[in-house]
């Protein structure tokens, strides 16, 4: 089982870090065999679970073609977290 945790803070947009991270995630997951599993979670203060807040995936998924396609669709919709206000 492979677990992937990504910072979705707005600062990740700089220097295309966000795009590079998502590209590497897809590269790794597409090289997995179906008997392997993956789980993805984003964070920026609070966790942003795999597939969405309303109906999160609570367990690792097998690396099947359909689950990888579902992951790719979801990754296209994940948004950066809004900037956090300073407590100063």
For each residue, the residues with C-beta under 8 A, 3 or more apart:
1: 36 37 38 39 60
2: 28 29 32 36 37 38 39 60
3: 38 39 40 41 60
4: 25 28 38 39 40 41
5: 40 41 42 43
6: 12 21 22 25 40 41 42 43
7: 12 42 43 44
8: 12 18 42 43 44 48 78 79 80 81
9: 12 44 80 81 84
10: 13 44 80 81 82 83
11: 14
12: 6 7 8 9 17 18 21 80
13: 10 16 17 18 80
14: 11 17
15:
16: 13 19 20
17: 12 13 14 20 21
18: 8 12 13 21 22 80
19: 16 22 23
20: 16 17 23 24
21: 6 12 17 18 24 25
22: 6 18 19 25 26 75
23: 19 20 26 27
24: 20 21 27 28
25: 4 6 21 22 28 29 40 75
26: 22 23 29 30 68 71 72 75
27: 23 24 30 31
28: 2 4 24 25 31 32
29: 2 25 26 32 38 63 68 71
30: 26 27 68
31: 27 28
32: 2 28 29 36 38 63
33: 36 63
34: 62 63 64
35: 62 63
36: 1 2 32 33 62 63
37: 1 2 60 61 62 63
38: 1 2 3 4 29 32 60 61 63 71
39: 1 2 3 4 50 57 59 60 61
40: 3 4 5 6 25 50 71
41: 3 4 5 6 47 48 49 50
42: 5 6 7 8 47 48 78
43: 5 6 7 8 46 47 48
44: 7 8 9 10 48 80 81 84
45: 81 84
46: 43
47: 41 42 43
48: 8 41 42 43 44 53 78 81
49: 41 52 53 56 57 58
50: 39 40 41 56 57 61 71 74
51: 55 56 57 70 74
52: 49 55 56 74
53: 48 49 56
54:
55: 51 52
56: 49 50 51 52 53
57: 39 49 50 51 61
58: 49
59: 39
60: 1 2 3 37 38 39
61: 37 38 39 50 57 64 67 70 71
62: 34 35 36 37 67
63: 29 32 33 34 35 36 37 38 67 68
64: 34 61 67 68
65: 68 69
66: 69 70
67: 61 62 63 64 70 71
68: 26 29 30 63 64 65 71 72
69: 65 66 72 73
70: 51 61 66 67 73 74
71: 26 29 38 40 50 61 67 68 74 75
72: 26 68 69 75 76
73: 69 70 76 77
74: 50 51 52 70 71 77 78
75: 22 25 26 71 72 78
76: 72 73
77: 73 74
78: 8 42 48 74 75
79: 8
80: 8 9 10 12 13 18 44
81: 8 9 10 44 45 48 84
82: 10
83: 10
84: 9 44 45 81
85:
86:
87:
88:
